[in-house]
Amino acid sequence: MSDSDPGWGEDDPERLYVITGGRSASGGDAGLDLVTLIVAQSGPRPGMQPEHAAIVRMCHSPLSVAEISAYLCLPISVVTVLLADLLGDKKVVARAPVPPALLPDAALLEAVMHGLQKL
């Protein structure tokens, strides 16, 4: 065990408690779900908590909450607490994912198909 590794495992409750400062929920409804996209507004600042800094560094291009959780090997609940902190400090912005394109009306498709058949 090195000085930088306190011997905590990935799912160690004590480590997760320390990372979140003992909070189990974000302070307010941040409106985050698994597909919410997170984008950094600036780079990490000196003295930032390592997990906060890692999120800011990795989100230079949009990443979903689920992707951030996977890359950091942290539970979603912990990541949402960290993201709520960063959203409050205006270090990141959250935006809804791009909705899938709406399918055209079936009647319109039939009209186009009949028009093409008449050519």
Backbone as numpy.savetxt, mean C-alpha at the origin, in Angstrom:
# Nx Ny Nz CAx CAy CAz Cx Cy Cz
23.94 -14.28 16.47 23.09 -13.11 16.47 23.99 -11.87 16.47
23.79 -10.97 15.51 24.60 -9.77 15.42 23.98 -8.64 16.23
24.71 -7.53 16.35 24.20 -6.38 17.08 22.97 -5.77 16.42
22.92 -5.84 15.08 21.79 -5.24 14.38 20.57 -6.16 14.35
20.73 -7.44 14.68 19.63 -8.38 14.68 19.29 -8.76 16.11
18.18 -8.26 16.66 17.83 -8.59 18.04 17.32 -10.01 18.21
17.24 -10.78 17.12 16.77 -12.16 17.22 15.28 -12.30 17.07
14.61 -11.26 16.60 13.17 -11.32 16.42 12.84 -12.03 15.12
11.85 -12.86 15.15 11.37 -13.52 13.94 10.39 -12.62 13.22
10.00 -13.04 12.02 9.08 -12.24 11.22 7.75 -12.00 11.92
7.25 -12.99 12.62 5.93 -12.88 13.24 6.01 -12.69 14.74
7.12 -12.19 15.24 7.28 -11.99 16.67 6.38 -10.85 17.14
5.44 -11.13 18.05 4.52 -10.09 18.49 5.22 -8.90 19.16
6.32 -9.16 19.85 7.04 -8.06 20.50 7.60 -7.10 19.45
8.14 -7.65 18.37 8.68 -6.81 17.30 7.57 -5.98 16.66
6.44 -6.61 16.37 5.33 -5.89 15.76 4.79 -4.81 16.69
4.80 -5.08 17.98 4.37 -4.09 18.98 5.29 -2.88 18.95
6.59 -3.12 18.86 7.57 -2.03 18.82 7.43 -1.23 17.53
7.27 -1.91 16.41 7.15 -1.24 15.11 5.97 -0.28 15.10
4.83 -0.70 15.65 3.62 0.12 15.61 3.49 1.04 16.82
4.42 0.98 17.73 4.31 1.80 18.94 3.17 1.35 19.82
2.80 0.09 19.73 1.73 -0.46 20.57 0.34 -0.25 20.00
0.23 0.39 18.86 -1.09 0.63 18.27 -1.51 -0.57 17.46
-2.78 -0.90 17.54 -3.29 -2.03 16.75 -4.15 -1.56 15.60
-4.46 -0.28 15.57 -5.26 0.29 14.47 -4.73 1.67 14.17
-4.94 2.09 12.94 -4.50 3.43 12.56 -5.35 4.45 13.30
-4.79 5.59 13.60 -5.51 6.64 14.32 -6.53 7.32 13.43
-7.66 6.73 13.24 -8.65 7.26 12.32 -8.78 6.34 11.13
-9.81 6.54 10.38 -10.04 5.69 9.22 -9.26 6.23 8.05
-8.14 5.59 7.73 -7.32 6.04 6.61 -7.90 5.59 5.28
-8.91 4.72 5.30 -9.54 4.26 4.08 -8.64 3.39 3.22
-7.76 2.64 3.85 -6.83 1.80 3.11 -7.38 0.39 2.99
-7.29 -0.17 1.80 -7.57 -1.58 1.63 -6.41 -2.20 0.87
-6.50 -3.46 0.54 -5.37 -4.17 -0.06 -4.93 -3.61 -1.40
-5.84 -3.01 -2.16 -5.49 -2.53 -3.49 -5.28 -1.03 -3.57
-5.36 -0.33 -2.45 -5.08 1.10 -2.44 -3.64 1.32 -2.85
-3.42 2.24 -3.76 -2.06 2.53 -4.24 -1.43 3.62 -3.39
-0.17 3.41 -3.06 0.59 4.35 -2.23 1.74 4.90 -3.06
1.91 6.23 -3.02 3.01 6.87 -3.75 3.70 7.84 -2.80
5.03 7.78 -2.76 5.82 8.67 -1.90 5.82 10.08 -2.45
5.77 11.06 -1.56 5.83 12.46 -1.93 7.26 12.99 -1.90
8.11 12.36 -1.10 9.50 12.79 -0.97 10.31 11.59 -0.49
11.61 11.79 -0.35 12.46 10.72 0.15 12.39 10.63 1.67
12.99 9.58 2.21 13.00 9.44 3.67 13.85 10.53 4.31
13.47 10.93 5.50 14.24 11.95 6.22 15.09 11.29 7.29
16.19 11.90 7.68 17.02 11.31 8.73 16.22 11.17 10.03
16.45 10.08 10.71 15.79 9.82 11.98 14.44 9.13 11.86
14.02 8.85 10.64 12.76 8.13 10.44 12.88 6.70 10.93
11.79 6.16 11.41 11.74 4.75 11.78 12.11 3.93 10.53
12.91 2.88 10.67 13.37 2.13 9.49 12.25 1.62 8.60
11.15 1.17 9.17 10.04 0.66 8.37 9.37 1.80 7.59
9.23 2.97 8.21 8.68 4.13 7.50 9.59 4.50 6.33
10.89 4.54 6.58 11.85 4.90 5.54 11.81 3.88 4.39
11.68 2.61 4.73 11.62 1.58 3.70 10.38 1.76 2.82
9.26 2.09 3.42 8.03 2.32 2.65 8.21 3.51 1.72
8.75 4.60 2.23 8.94 5.80 1.42 9.89 5.51 0.26
10.95 4.75 0.51 11.91 4.42 -0.55 11.28 3.55 -1.63
10.49 2.56 -1.22 9.95 1.61 -2.20 8.76 2.18 -2.97
8.15 3.24 -2.47 6.95 3.78 -3.12 7.24 4.96 -4.04
8.44 5.02 -4.62 8.70 6.08 -5.60 7.80 5.90 -6.82
7.37 4.67 -7.09 6.31 4.42 -8.07 5.19 3.71 -7.30
3.95 3.83 -7.77 2.81 3.31 -7.00 2.92 1.83 -6.67
2.65 1.52 -5.41 2.56 0.14 -4.94 1.29 -0.01 -4.13
0.69 -1.19 -4.20 -0.51 -1.44 -3.41 -0.11 -1.75 -1.96
-1.07 -1.61 -1.08 -0.84 -1.94 0.33 -0.41 -3.40 0.46
-1.01 -4.29 -0.32 -0.66 -5.71 -0.27 0.79 -5.93 -0.70
1.24 -5.21 -1.74 2.62 -5.36 -2.20 3.61 -4.86 -1.14
3.29 -3.74 -0.52 4.16 -3.21 0.53 4.28 -4.21 1.67
3.14 -4.79 2.05 3.13 -5.79 3.11 4.01 -6.98 2.75
3.91 -7.43 1.51 4.70 -8.58 1.06 6.19 -8.24 1.03
6.55 -7.09 0.50 7.96 -6.71 0.41 8.60 -6.53 1.79
7.83 -6.01 2.75 8.37 -5.80 4.10 8.23 -7.03 4.99
7.51 -8.04 4.51 7.25 -9.26 5.31 6.58 -8.89 6.64
5.60 -7.99 6.55 4.85 -7.55 7.72 3.37 -7.78 7.47
2.59 -8.04 8.53 1.15 -8.21 8.36 0.50 -6.92 7.84
-0.60 -7.08 7.14 -1.34 -5.94 6.60 -1.70 -4.96 7.71
-2.11 -5.47 8.86 -2.54 -4.59 9.95 -1.40 -3.67 10.40
-0.19 -4.19 10.43 0.96 -3.39 10.82 1.27 -2.36 9.73
1.21 -2.78 8.49 1.50 -1.88 7.37 0.49 -0.73 7.33
-0.79 -1.01 7.60 -1.78 0.06 7.57 -1.54 1.07 8.68
-1.06 0.63 9.84 -0.70 1.57 10.91 0.46 2.46 10.47
1.48 1.84 9.86 2.63 2.61 9.38 2.23 3.59 8.28
1.36 3.14 7.37 0.92 4.01 6.29 0.07 5.17 6.82
-0.72 4.92 7.84 -1.51 6.01 8.43 -0.58 7.08 9.00
0.53 6.66 9.61 1.52 7.62 10.11 2.08 8.45 8.97
2.46 7.78 7.88 3.06 8.46 6.74 2.05 9.36 6.03
0.80 8.94 5.96 -0.24 9.78 5.38 -0.45 11.04 6.22
-0.43 10.87 7.53 -0.58 12.01 8.43 0.56 13.01 8.32
1.77 12.50 8.07 2.95 13.36 7.91 3.10 13.88 6.48
2.16 13.48 5.61 2.18 13.87 4.18 3.46 13.42 3.47
3.98 12.27 3.88 5.13 11.67 3.21 4.70 10.80 2.04
3.47 10.29 2.09 2.91 9.48 1.01 1.48 9.94 0.75
0.99 9.59 -0.43 -0.42 9.81 -0.74 -1.03 8.46 -1.13
-2.30 8.32 -0.83 -3.02 7.10 -1.16 -4.04 7.44 -2.24
-4.16 6.55 -3.20 -5.17 6.77 -4.23 -5.79 5.43 -4.60
-7.03 5.53 -5.01 -7.75 4.32 -5.40 -7.12 3.76 -6.67
-7.15 2.47 -6.83 -6.61 1.89 -8.06 -7.45 2.31 -9.26
-6.86 2.25 -10.41 -7.57 2.58 -11.64 -8.66 1.55 -11.84
-9.92 1.99 -11.98 -11.00 1.01 -12.15 -10.90 0.34 -13.51
-11.34 -0.90 -13.58 -11.32 -1.58 -14.88 -12.26 -0.86 -15.85
-11.91 -0.91 -17.09 -12.74 -0.26 -18.11 -14.12 -0.90 -18.13
-15.11 -0.06 -18.34 -16.47 -0.57 -18.44 -16.66 -1.23 -19.80
-17.35 -2.32 -19.79 -17.62 -3.03 -21.04 -18.67 -2.26 -21.84
-18.51 -2.21 -23.16 -19.52 -1.52 -23.97 -20.85 -2.27 -23.93
-21.89 -1.56 -24.26 -23.23 -2.12 -24.27 -23.33 -3.21 -25.34
-23.97 -4.32 -25.01 -24.12 -5.44 -25.94 -24.86 -5.02 -27.20
-25.86 -4.15 -27.05 -26.62 -3.70 -28.23 -25.72 -2.93 -29.18
-24.83 -2.14 -28.65 -23.90 -1.38 -29.49 -22.98 -2.34 -30.24
-22.48 -3.35 -29.58 -21.61 -4.33 -30.24 -22.34 -5.05 -31.37
-23.59 -5.40 -31.13 -24.38 -6.06 -32.16 -24.60 -5.14 -33.35
-24.87 -3.87 -33.09 -25.08 -2.92 -34.18 -23.81 -2.76 -35.01
-22.66 -2.71 -34.35 -21.40 -2.60 -35.07 -21.15 -3.86 -35.89
-21.43 -5.01 -35.31 -21.22 -6.28 -36.01 -22.12 -6.35 -37.26
-23.38 -5.97 -37.13 -24.30 -6.00 -38.28 -23.84 -4.99 -39.34
-23.37 -3.84 -38.91 -22.88 -2.85 -39.85 -21.67 -3.35 -40.62
-20.78 -4.06 -39.95 -19.60 -4.62 -40.62 -19.98 -5.74 -41.58
-20.99 -6.53 -41.23 -21.43 -7.62 -42.10 -22.05 -7.10 -43.39
-22.64 -5.91 -43.33 -23.28 -5.33 -44.52 -22.25 -4.74 -45.47
-21.03 -4.58 -45.04 -20.01 -4.00 -45.93 -19.57 -4.96 -47.00
